[in-house]
Amino acid sequence: MENPVMKWRKAQGLSRERLAVLLGVNYWTLTRIERGCSVSISKRLAERLRSVGYPGNAKQDYERWRARLRNKLREKVLRES
């Protein structure tokens, strides 16, 4: 289950550094988003992603992905308990 922002970035052949520059964000901000450390992404960042070609709604895609990731981790913890 791959982060939708990272999946799109890789499909476009963009490095994390290059996409961060295109979006006008810090490299580490994009890294935290791709690793799932951020609860959500801002509406403004989602709009910037859309302006550089991201298909769909990056904010909703990210939040759905992160919820699935959280549920998967929760199930794993419960199984191991």
Secondary structure, 3 states (H helix, E strand, C coil): CCCHHHHHHHHCCCCHHHHHHHHCCCHHHHHHHHHCCCCCCCHHHHHHHHHCCCCCCHHHHHHHHHHHHHHHHHHHHHHHC
